[in-house]
Amino acid sequence: MKRTPSLAASSVVACVFAIASGPARAQEFALYMGPLRSGADPSYSWQMDYTEGFGKYFAASISWLNEGHIPDHHRDGQAIQAWARLPLAQRRFVFALGVGPYRYFDTEAASAGEGYDNTHGWGVVYSARATWYSTHRWTANLQLNRVQVTRGPSTTAVMLGVGYQLDAPDTPGPRDFALPRTQKVTNNEITLMAGATILNSLESQTSVAEAIEYRRGINSFLDATLGYLHEGNGISARRDGATAQLWLTRAFFDNRFTLGFGAGLYAAIHHGEHPDERETGDGILSGLISVSASYRFTQHWAARVTWNRVVTRYSRDTDVILGGIGYRF
């Protein structure tokens, strides 16, 4: 994962509800990777992307974009884009143009002396995408991204990607609209997880992390979770406390496989080794954004993997990557 910056909790929740205002049901999932350039500096870029159709010629997507390691910057974040698309060759080939806001986190070398800063800001992602649709729901993709941000260097990346249509299409090519859903993705689920905490610094220090989470479905596309997160003791960002999130969720393959994007708050009971060096209360409340997937291998038991980004105001952002077993009831 990428070592990068933070984000204000209010803007994270705003991004979630911008998507939630529509059906928010992903039709296609894709992974991309390729070279990136910022001025004369080369690096790499990768992206994971959900895309949903809104008719034959329009679509929307939500993505996590990583812009690699250009000098003095480790930047990534989430983008929401609107797409105009043109199906060709009996809908097997689709050309699309997309644009949308980019909420980024950047781990920057400190402006004075040693160290680093976690900075957060807004930008715009302009994209062009060419996609070929196979007869077996797989896609091959070529995408060009141009990123412009309010603070920091602009970047250009060319990426190759592989995707899969999570909802089977009725015709060749992309689905025009997502399948309707009337039942909740989740009823009740309790999950125990363990993994690693990665500090978003220039050295990416790590520690062991543990969590417990209760998840309950609210409606056909929205879950809520309450949990307790312990980020470990091996790094200066040592924290543990309560978490609360709302999740956009979707189930596939007879409800065995689920995907979700979550945002919420993290109230840390313990928050770092040097609270006297920060403004009062800065370490208590942070933003929390997450991507999660689960596989339900029986009626009651499921395996879950979650990637969390803890977003702070005092340059102690972390990635917390967890895996575990959940009980459903």
C-alpha positions as CSV (number, residue, x, y, z in Angstrom):
1,M,0.0,0.0,0.0
2,K,1.0,3.5,-0.3
3,R,2.4,5.8,2.2
4,T,0.4,9.0,1.9
5,P,-1.6,11.6,3.6
6,S,-4.7,12.5,5.3
7,L,-8.2,13.8,4.9
8,A,-10.9,15.7,6.9
9,A,-13.6,13.4,8.2
10,S,-16.4,15.6,7.0
11,S,-15.2,15.6,3.4
12,V,-14.8,11.8,3.5
13,V,-18.4,11.4,4.6
14,A,-19.5,13.9,1.9
15,C,-17.8,11.7,-0.8
16,V,-19.6,8.6,0.4
17,F,-23.0,10.3,0.4
18,A,-22.4,11.7,-3.1
19,I,-22.2,8.2,-4.3
20,A,-25.0,6.9,-2.0
21,S,-27.4,9.4,-3.5
22,G,-27.6,7.1,-6.6
23,P,-28.0,3.3,-6.7
24,A,-24.3,2.9,-5.9
25,R,-24.1,-0.6,-7.3
26,A,-20.8,-1.3,-8.9
27,Q,-21.0,-3.3,-12.2
28,E,-17.3,-3.6,-13.0
29,F,-14.2,-3.9,-10.9
30,A,-10.8,-3.2,-12.4
31,L,-7.1,-3.0,-11.3
32,Y,-4.6,-0.8,-13.2
33,M,-0.9,-0.2,-13.2
34,G,1.6,1.7,-15.3
35,P,4.3,4.3,-15.5
36,L,3.8,7.9,-14.3
37,R,5.6,11.1,-14.9
38,S,5.7,14.4,-13.1
39,G,7.7,16.9,-15.1
40,A,11.0,15.1,-15.7
41,D,10.5,12.7,-12.7
42,P,9.4,9.2,-13.5
43,S,7.5,6.9,-11.1
44,Y,4.6,4.5,-11.2
45,S,0.8,4.6,-10.6
46,W,-1.8,2.0,-9.7
47,Q,-5.6,2.3,-9.3
48,M,-8.6,0.1,-8.3
49,D,-11.8,1.2,-9.7
50,Y,-15.6,0.5,-9.5
51,T,-17.7,1.6,-12.5
52,E,-21.5,1.6,-12.9
53,G,-23.5,2.4,-16.0
54,F,-26.2,5.1,-16.1
55,G,-27.5,4.3,-19.6
56,K,-25.8,3.4,-22.8
57,Y,-23.6,6.5,-23.1
58,F,-22.9,7.5,-19.4
59,A,-21.3,5.9,-16.4
60,A,-19.8,6.9,-13.0
61,S,-16.9,5.5,-11.0
62,I,-15.3,5.6,-7.6
63,S,-11.5,4.8,-7.5
64,W,-8.5,4.7,-5.2
65,L,-5.6,6.2,-7.1
66,N,-1.9,5.8,-6.0
67,E,0.5,8.2,-7.7
68,G,3.7,6.4,-6.7
69,H,6.8,8.0,-5.2
70,I,7.9,11.2,-7.0
71,P,10.6,13.2,-5.2
72,D,9.4,14.5,-1.8
73,H,5.9,13.2,-2.4
74,H,4.0,10.0,-1.8
75,R,0.5,10.8,-2.9
76,D,-2.8,8.8,-3.2
77,G,-6.5,9.2,-2.6
78,Q,-10.0,8.6,-3.9
79,A,-11.6,10.0,-7.0
80,I,-15.2,10.1,-8.1
81,Q,-15.7,10.6,-11.9
82,A,-18.5,11.0,-14.4
83,W,-17.9,9.3,-17.7
84,A,-19.2,9.8,-21.3
85,R,-18.7,6.5,-23.2
86,L,-19.1,5.4,-26.8
87,P,-19.7,1.7,-27.5
88,L,-18.2,0.5,-30.8
89,A,-17.8,-2.8,-32.7
90,Q,-21.1,-4.3,-31.5
91,R,-20.4,-3.0,-28.0
92,R,-17.3,-5.1,-27.6
93,F,-15.0,-1.9,-27.6
94,V,-15.9,1.2,-25.5
95,F,-14.1,4.5,-25.5
96,A,-14.8,6.8,-22.5
97,L,-13.8,10.2,-21.2
98,G,-14.0,10.9,-17.5
99,V,-13.5,13.8,-15.1
100,G,-14.1,14.3,-11.4
101,P,-12.8,15.5,-8.0
102,Y,-9.8,13.9,-6.3
103,R,-9.4,14.0,-2.5
104,Y,-5.7,13.3,-2.0
105,F,-3.3,12.4,0.9
106,D,0.3,13.3,0.4
107,T,3.3,12.4,2.5
108,E,5.7,15.2,1.9
109,A,9.3,15.8,2.9
110,A,9.2,18.5,5.6
111,S,9.9,22.0,4.3
112,A,12.4,22.7,7.0
113,G,14.8,20.2,8.5
114,E,14.3,16.5,8.7
115,G,10.9,14.6,8.9
116,Y,7.7,14.7,6.9
117,D,4.2,16.2,6.8
118,N,0.9,14.5,6.0
119,T,-0.9,17.0,3.8
120,H,-4.4,16.8,2.4
121,G,-6.1,18.6,-0.4
122,W,-8.4,18.6,-3.5
123,G,-7.6,18.1,-7.2
124,V,-9.1,17.0,-10.4
125,V,-8.6,13.8,-12.4
126,Y,-9.1,13.8,-16.2
127,S,-9.1,10.4,-17.8
128,A,-9.4,8.7,-21.1
129,R,-10.2,5.0,-21.2
130,A,-10.4,2.3,-23.9
131,T,-12.0,-1.0,-22.9
132,W,-12.4,-4.3,-24.7
133,Y,-15.1,-6.7,-23.4
134,S,-14.6,-10.4,-23.7
135,T,-17.4,-13.0,-23.9
136,H,-16.6,-14.2,-20.4
137,R,-17.1,-11.0,-18.4
138,W,-13.4,-10.1,-18.4
139,T,-12.2,-6.7,-19.7
140,A,-8.9,-5.4,-20.9
141,N,-8.3,-1.7,-20.3
142,L,-5.9,1.1,-21.3
143,Q,-6.3,4.4,-19.3
144,L,-4.6,7.8,-19.4
145,N,-4.8,9.9,-16.2
146,R,-4.0,13.5,-15.8
147,V,-4.0,14.7,-12.2
148,Q,-3.9,18.4,-11.2
149,V,-4.0,19.3,-7.5
150,T,-4.3,22.5,-5.4
151,R,-0.9,22.0,-3.8
152,G,1.9,19.9,-5.3
153,P,3.0,18.6,-8.7
154,S,0.7,17.5,-11.5
155,T,1.2,14.0,-12.9
156,T,0.4,12.0,-16.0
157,A,0.1,8.2,-16.0
158,V,-0.6,5.6,-18.7
159,M,-1.9,2.3,-17.2
160,L,-3.0,-1.1,-18.3
161,G,-5.8,-2.8,-16.5
162,V,-7.8,-6.0,-16.1
163,G,-11.4,-5.9,-15.0
164,Y,-14.4,-8.2,-14.4
165,Q,-18.1,-7.6,-14.8
166,L,-19.5,-8.4,-11.4
167,D,-23.1,-8.3,-12.8
168,A,-23.4,-10.5,-15.9
169,P,-24.4,-8.3,-18.9
170,D,-27.6,-9.0,-20.9
171,T,-25.9,-8.1,-24.1
172,P,-22.3,-7.9,-25.3
173,G,-20.3,-5.1,-23.7
174,P,-21.1,-3.1,-20.6
175,R,-24.4,-3.1,-18.7
176,D,-26.4,0.0,-19.2
177,F,-27.8,-0.1,-15.7
178,A,-27.0,-2.1,-12.5
179,L,-29.2,-4.9,-11.4
180,P,-31.9,-3.8,-8.9
181,R,-31.6,-5.2,-5.3
182,T,-34.3,-5.3,-2.7
183,Q,-32.7,-7.2,0.2
184,K,-30.0,-6.1,2.6
185,V,-26.4,-7.2,1.8
186,T,-25.8,-7.8,5.5
187,N,-28.1,-8.7,8.5
188,N,-25.7,-8.9,11.4
189,E,-22.0,-9.8,11.4
190,I,-19.3,-9.8,14.1
191,T,-15.7,-10.0,12.8
192,L,-12.3,-10.5,14.6
193,M,-9.3,-9.2,12.5
194,A,-5.6,-8.9,12.8
195,G,-2.9,-7.4,10.5
196,A,-0.5,-4.6,10.2
197,T,-0.4,-0.8,10.7
198,I,1.8,1.2,8.3
199,L,2.7,4.8,9.3
200,N,2.4,7.2,6.4
201,S,5.9,8.5,6.8
202,L,8.9,8.5,4.4
203,E,10.1,5.3,6.1
204,S,6.8,3.5,6.5
205,Q,7.3,2.0,9.9
206,T,5.0,-1.0,10.8
207,S,3.4,-2.5,13.8
208,V,0.9,-5.3,14.6
209,A,-2.8,-4.3,14.5
210,E,-6.0,-5.9,15.8
211,A,-9.7,-5.0,15.5
212,I,-13.2,-6.2,16.4
213,E,-16.2,-5.0,14.3
214,Y,-20.0,-5.3,14.4
215,R,-21.7,-4.8,11.1
216,R,-25.4,-4.4,10.4
217,G,-27.3,-3.8,7.2
218,I,-29.4,-0.6,7.0
219,N,-30.9,-1.1,3.5
220,S,-30.2,-2.8,0.2
221,F,-26.9,-0.9,-0.4
222,L,-25.9,0.6,3.0
223,D,-24.2,-1.0,6.1
224,A,-23.1,0.5,9.4
225,T,-20.3,-0.7,11.6
226,L,-19.1,-0.1,15.1
227,G,-15.7,-1.4,16.2
228,Y,-12.6,-1.2,18.3
229,L,-9.2,-0.7,16.6
230,H,-5.8,-1.2,18.1
231,E,-3.0,0.1,15.9
232,G,-0.1,-1.5,17.8
233,N,2.7,-0.2,20.0
234,G,5.7,-0.2,17.6
235,I,5.3,3.2,16.0
236,S,4.9,6.8,17.1
237,A,1.3,6.8,15.9
238,R,0.3,4.3,18.7
239,R,-3.4,4.5,19.0
240,D,-6.5,2.5,19.9
241,G,-10.1,3.4,20.2
242,A,-13.7,3.2,18.9
243,T,-14.7,3.3,15.2
244,A,-18.0,4.1,13.5
245,Q,-18.6,4.0,9.7
246,L,-21.2,3.9,7.0
247,W,-20.6,1.6,4.1
248,L,-21.7,1.4,0.5
249,T,-22.0,-2.3,-0.1
250,R,-22.8,-4.7,-2.9
251,A,-23.1,-8.5,-3.1
252,F,-22.3,-10.8,-6.0
253,F,-22.3,-14.5,-6.9
254,D,-25.4,-15.5,-5.0
255,N,-24.4,-13.2,-2.1
256,R,-21.2,-15.1,-1.4
257,F,-18.9,-12.2,-2.3
258,T,-19.3,-8.6,-1.0
259,L,-17.5,-5.4,-1.7
260,G,-17.8,-2.2,0.3
261,F,-16.5,1.4,0.6
262,G,-16.7,2.9,4.1
263,A,-16.2,6.3,5.7
264,G,-16.6,7.5,9.3
265,L,-14.8,8.5,12.5
266,Y,-12.2,7.0,14.8
267,A,-12.1,8.2,18.5
268,A,-8.7,7.3,19.9
269,I,-8.5,6.6,23.6
270,H,-4.7,6.6,23.4
271,H,-3.2,8.7,20.7
272,G,0.6,8.8,20.2
273,E,3.6,9.2,22.4
274,H,3.8,13.0,22.5
275,P,0.3,14.5,23.0
276,D,1.9,17.6,24.7
277,E,3.4,18.5,21.3
278,R,0.0,18.9,19.6
279,E,-3.0,21.2,20.1
280,T,-5.4,19.9,22.7
281,G,-7.7,17.3,21.3
282,D,-6.0,16.9,18.0
283,G,-5.2,13.2,18.5
284,I,-8.6,12.2,19.8
285,L,-10.8,12.3,16.7
286,S,-9.7,11.2,13.2
287,G,-11.3,10.4,9.9
288,L,-11.4,6.7,8.8
289,I,-12.0,5.6,5.2
290,S,-11.9,1.9,4.2
291,V,-12.3,-0.6,1.4
292,S,-13.5,-4.1,2.4
293,A,-14.3,-7.5,0.8
294,S,-15.7,-10.6,2.3
295,Y,-16.3,-14.2,1.1
296,R,-19.2,-16.1,2.8
297,F,-18.1,-19.7,2.7
298,T,-21.1,-21.0,4.8
299,Q,-24.4,-19.5,5.9
300,H,-22.9,-18.2,9.1
301,W,-19.2,-17.8,8.5
302,A,-17.2,-15.4,6.3
303,A,-13.6,-14.3,5.7
304,R,-13.0,-10.6,5.5
305,V,-10.1,-8.3,4.3
306,T,-10.2,-4.6,5.0
307,W,-7.8,-1.7,4.2
308,N,-8.3,1.3,6.4
309,R,-6.8,4.8,6.1
310,V,-6.7,6.7,9.3
311,V,-6.7,10.4,8.6
312,T,-5.2,12.7,11.2
313,R,-4.6,16.4,11.7
314,Y,-1.1,16.0,13.1
315,S,0.9,14.0,10.5
316,R,0.3,10.6,11.9
317,D,-1.8,9.1,9.1
318,T,-1.7,5.3,8.9
319,D,-2.8,2.4,6.7
320,V,-4.2,-0.4,8.7
321,I,-4.6,-3.7,6.7
322,L,-6.6,-6.4,8.4
323,G,-7.9,-9.9,7.7
324,G,-10.1,-12.1,9.8
325,I,-13.1,-14.3,10.3
326,G,-16.7,-13.1,10.9
327,Y,-19.9,-14.8,12.2
328,R,-23.2,-13.9,10.5
329,F,-26.6,-14.0,12.2
